[in-house]
């Protein structure tokens, strides 16, 4: 399944760093753990980590299949009227994020590349919390992080747009999915959100479509994103809000299986 936001709406909440140029566009990326794992490794994440299908957020027996700790959770969900109302209400009272530097508990990028939601989710997953320790030195991701961290959000977005290695890796992955790849300018109605544990020990919601990263609540040292508290603060909120809509799926970043 391919998962991206309804990009016409998404791009209306972001600002292209160079208004004189059309925003670049990526082919939507399939929510396929094997494909996303290959992309993560291509960008410079150690083979010790992988993406895994999460078959249930509520059944302990199915959650037990995921290696622990789970370092990040990518939730795929429908862009519904209920979600849009919730998002706009939260964003209306939030300031535009201005964080930068090593003191940030999480690294966040605003999305200005059309149909790049899958890539943004993956970047947020592998660049935060303990996952950052698995980024290989001098890789594309290592270089991108080192260059991004000192920058303000606007400049970070511009950096993503002008990183050819990122676009090339994404293009290769997006063309290798199990379903036919749509055009880079197509509109689709599913979106992702990433939940990761920050350096402050809290659960953070990371979405390039929002005004910034959102701190959802405290986690104990031994709690991860798939712990009962991690799920109640994050992904289960989406399920509760959308009621009977079954178009949800999730993948988790965790240790690779032998």
C-alpha positions as CSV (number, residue, x, y, z in Angstrom):
1,X,0.0,0.0,0.0
2,X,1.3,3.4,-0.9
3,X,0.8,6.0,1.9
4,X,1.0,9.8,1.4
5,X,-0.9,12.8,2.5
6,X,-3.4,14.6,0.4
7,X,-0.7,16.7,-0.9
8,X,-2.7,19.7,-2.1
9,X,-3.7,20.2,1.6
10,X,-0.2,19.3,2.8
11,X,1.6,21.8,0.7
12,X,-0.8,24.6,1.7
13,X,0.6,24.3,5.2
14,X,4.2,24.4,4.2
15,X,6.3,27.0,2.5
16,X,8.7,26.3,-0.3
17,X,12.1,27.8,0.7
18,X,12.4,29.3,-2.7
19,X,8.9,30.8,-3.7
20,X,10.2,31.6,-7.1
21,X,10.5,27.9,-8.0
22,X,7.9,25.1,-8.1
23,X,8.2,22.7,-5.2
24,X,9.9,19.4,-6.2
25,X,7.9,16.2,-6.1
26,X,8.7,12.6,-5.3
27,X,6.9,9.4,-6.4
28,X,4.8,8.2,-3.5
29,X,6.6,5.6,-1.5
30,X,4.9,2.3,-0.7
31,X,4.4,1.3,2.9
32,X,6.4,-1.9,2.5
33,X,8.7,-2.8,5.4
34,X,11.2,-4.6,3.1
35,X,11.3,-1.6,0.7
36,X,11.6,0.9,3.5
37,X,14.3,-1.1,5.2
38,X,16.3,-1.2,2.0
39,X,15.9,2.6,1.7
40,X,17.0,3.2,5.3
41,X,20.1,1.0,4.7
42,X,20.8,2.9,1.4
43,X,20.8,6.2,3.3
44,X,23.2,4.9,5.9
45,X,21.3,3.1,8.7
46,X,23.1,0.1,10.0
47,X,21.8,-3.4,8.9
48,X,21.2,-4.0,12.6
49,X,17.9,-2.1,12.3
50,X,14.9,-2.9,10.1
51,X,11.2,-1.9,9.6
52,X,8.6,-4.4,10.6
53,X,4.9,-4.8,10.0
54,X,2.7,-4.1,13.0
55,X,-0.3,-6.3,12.7
56,X,-2.2,-5.0,15.7
57,X,-1.8,-2.0,18.1
58,X,-4.0,-3.6,20.7
59,X,-3.3,-7.3,20.8
60,X,-0.3,-8.3,22.9
61,X,0.3,-11.6,21.1
62,X,0.7,-9.8,17.8
63,X,2.8,-7.0,19.2
64,X,5.1,-9.6,20.6
65,X,6.4,-10.3,17.1
66,X,8.1,-6.9,17.0
67,X,11.7,-6.9,18.4
68,X,12.0,-4.6,21.4
69,X,12.6,-1.9,22.1
70,X,10.7,-0.4,19.2
71,X,12.6,2.8,18.3
72,X,9.9,4.5,16.2
73,X,6.4,3.8,14.9
74,X,5.1,5.0,11.5
75,X,1.3,5.1,11.5
76,X,-0.5,5.2,8.1
77,X,-4.0,6.8,8.3
78,X,-6.7,8.4,6.2
79,X,-6.8,12.1,5.9
80,X,-10.4,12.5,7.1
81,X,-12.5,15.5,8.0
82,X,-12.2,14.6,11.7
83,X,-8.4,14.5,11.4
84,X,-8.2,17.8,9.5
85,X,-10.4,19.5,12.1
86,X,-8.2,18.2,14.9
87,X,-5.0,19.2,13.2
88,X,-6.1,22.7,12.4
89,X,-7.4,23.2,15.9
90,X,-4.1,22.2,17.4
91,X,-2.0,24.1,14.9
92,X,-4.1,27.3,15.4
93,X,-2.7,27.7,18.9
94,X,0.8,26.6,18.2
95,X,3.7,28.8,17.1
96,X,5.8,27.9,14.1
97,X,8.7,25.8,15.3
98,X,12.0,27.6,15.5
99,X,14.2,25.0,17.1
100,X,17.7,24.4,16.0
101,X,21.0,23.0,17.4
102,X,22.2,20.1,19.5
103,X,19.9,20.9,22.4
104,X,16.7,19.9,20.5
105,X,15.2,16.7,22.0
106,X,14.2,15.7,18.4
107,X,15.2,16.6,14.9
108,X,12.3,17.7,12.8
109,X,12.0,18.6,9.1
110,X,9.1,20.6,7.6
111,X,7.8,18.9,4.3
112,X,8.1,21.0,1.2
113,X,8.6,18.2,-1.3
114,X,5.3,17.0,-2.7
115,X,4.5,13.3,-2.1
116,X,7.5,12.9,0.1
117,X,5.5,11.9,3.2
118,X,7.0,8.4,3.3
119,X,10.5,9.7,3.1
120,X,9.8,12.3,5.8
121,X,8.4,9.6,8.1
122,X,11.5,7.5,7.6
123,X,13.9,10.4,8.2
124,X,12.1,11.2,11.4
125,X,12.1,7.6,12.5
126,X,15.8,6.9,11.9
127,X,17.1,10.3,13.0
128,X,15.7,10.4,16.6
129,X,16.2,8.7,19.9
130,X,18.5,5.6,20.1
131,X,18.0,5.0,16.3
132,X,20.5,7.9,15.7
133,X,23.3,5.7,17.2
134,X,22.8,3.3,14.3
135,X,23.6,5.8,11.5
136,X,26.9,5.0,9.8
137,X,29.6,7.6,9.7
138,X,29.9,9.7,6.5
139,X,26.7,8.2,5.0
140,X,24.1,10.3,3.3
141,X,22.0,10.4,6.4
142,X,25.0,11.2,8.7
143,X,25.9,14.1,6.4
144,X,22.3,15.3,6.2
145,X,21.9,15.3,10.0
146,X,25.2,17.1,10.6
147,X,24.2,19.8,8.1
148,X,20.5,20.0,9.3
149,X,20.9,20.3,13.1
150,X,22.4,23.8,13.1
151,X,19.8,25.2,10.7
152,X,16.4,26.7,11.2
153,X,13.4,24.8,9.8
154,X,13.2,26.8,6.6
155,X,16.8,26.1,5.8
156,X,16.5,22.5,6.7
157,X,13.7,22.1,4.1
158,X,15.8,23.7,1.5
159,X,18.7,21.3,2.3
160,X,16.4,18.3,1.7
161,X,15.3,19.7,-1.6
162,X,18.9,20.1,-2.8
163,X,20.3,16.8,-1.6
164,X,20.6,14.6,-4.8
165,X,21.5,11.5,-3.0
166,X,18.2,11.6,-1.0
167,X,16.2,12.0,-4.2
168,X,18.0,9.3,-6.0
169,X,17.6,6.8,-3.1
170,X,13.9,7.6,-2.9
171,X,13.4,7.2,-6.6
172,X,15.0,3.8,-6.6
173,X,12.9,2.6,-3.7
174,X,9.6,4.1,-5.0
175,X,10.1,2.3,-8.3
176,X,10.6,-1.1,-6.6
177,X,7.2,-1.5,-4.8
178,X,4.7,-4.3,-5.1
179,X,2.1,-2.0,-6.6
180,X,2.4,0.3,-9.7
181,X,4.0,3.6,-8.8
182,X,1.8,6.6,-9.2
183,X,3.0,9.8,-10.8
184,X,4.9,12.2,-8.5
185,X,2.1,14.8,-8.9
186,X,-0.8,12.5,-8.1
187,X,-3.0,13.3,-5.1
188,X,-3.6,10.5,-2.6
189,X,-5.7,10.5,0.6
190,X,-3.5,8.6,3.2
191,X,-0.9,10.1,5.4
192,X,1.8,9.0,7.9
193,X,2.8,10.2,11.3
194,X,6.0,9.1,13.1
195,X,6.1,8.6,16.8
196,X,9.6,8.5,18.4
197,X,11.2,8.8,21.8
198,X,13.2,12.0,22.1
199,X,16.5,12.5,24.0
200,X,14.3,13.9,26.8
201,X,12.6,10.6,27.2
202,X,9.2,11.8,26.0
203,X,7.0,10.6,23.2
204,X,7.1,13.0,20.2
205,X,4.8,13.2,17.2
206,X,6.8,14.0,14.1
207,X,5.0,15.1,11.0
208,X,6.4,17.5,8.3
209,X,2.9,18.8,7.7
210,X,2.5,20.2,11.2
211,X,4.0,23.5,12.6
212,X,6.6,21.5,14.4
213,X,7.3,18.4,16.5
214,X,4.6,17.8,19.2
215,X,5.5,16.5,22.6
216,X,2.8,14.0,23.5
217,X,3.8,13.0,27.0
218,X,6.4,11.4,29.3
219,X,7.6,7.8,28.9
220,X,9.5,5.9,31.6
221,X,13.0,4.7,30.8
222,X,11.8,1.2,30.1
223,X,8.9,2.3,27.9
224,X,9.1,2.4,24.1
225,X,6.7,3.6,21.4
226,X,4.8,0.3,21.5
227,X,4.4,0.1,25.2
228,X,0.9,0.6,26.5
229,X,1.6,4.2,27.5
230,X,3.4,4.9,24.3
231,X,0.5,3.7,22.3
232,X,-2.1,5.4,24.4
233,X,-0.3,8.8,24.0
234,X,0.2,8.3,20.3
235,X,-1.2,5.9,17.7
236,X,-4.3,4.8,19.6
237,X,-5.5,8.4,19.7
238,X,-5.8,8.3,15.9
239,X,-7.8,5.0,16.0
240,X,-10.2,6.4,18.6
241,X,-10.8,9.6,16.6
242,X,-11.5,7.8,13.3
243,X,-13.9,5.2,14.7
244,X,-14.6,2.4,12.3
245,X,-12.3,3.4,9.4
246,X,-10.1,0.4,8.7
247,X,-7.6,2.1,6.4
248,X,-4.9,2.1,9.1
249,X,-1.5,0.3,9.0
250,X,1.7,0.7,10.8
251,X,5.4,-0.2,10.6
252,X,7.9,-0.1,13.5
253,X,11.6,0.5,13.5
254,X,13.4,-2.0,15.6
255,X,16.3,-4.5,15.6
256,X,16.6,-6.7,12.5
257,X,15.6,-10.3,12.8
258,X,18.2,-13.0,12.3
